[in-house]
Amino acid sequence: MGLSGKLVAAVEFKAGGDLFHELLGYKPDQFAVITPEKVQGCDLHEGEYGKVGSIINWRYTHDGKAKTGKELIQAIDEKNKMIVFKLLEGDLMEEYKEFVITFHVETKGGIDLVTWTFEYETLNDDGEHPISLLAYFIAMTKDIENHHVANN
């Protein structure tokens, strides 16, 4: 049995939370255009972007290594600007039995926050918590913010 864990990070997003929700939910292929050093591609494997049950293949670089991941869109809540992705296969599955990424946008005191939540179970008791992956998601969020603030 592995370790179960949950990591959460809320990142201020000055380019507008609605924009980030729209990108991740409906135009994730734009991540490769905006932050090509982190995301090299995003392909729809099944369904359509922004629809529950759709499957997306990601190609990305994390910790200097090319990686892949296939995710199922498990849930979408437009009112709360939330999307839940469940990892089906890919490099992370070499370390984790379960890996769910929840993303949502909220506004507090006039500030938009992009919040990432990782819920996971490692394959064994000495597995690592995905702290460097969370840092990667924070950096990617800031890259997207900087791209949109600089271009508007």
Buried (B, 14 or more C-beta within 10 A) or exposed (E): EBBEBEBEBBBEBEBBBEBBBBBBBEBBBBBBEBBEEBBBBBEBEEBEBBEEEBBBBBBBBBEEEEBBBBBBBBEBEEEEBBBBBBBBEBBBBEBBBBBBBBBBBBEEEEEBBBBBBBBBBBBEEEBEBBEEBBEBBBBBBBBBBBBBEEEE
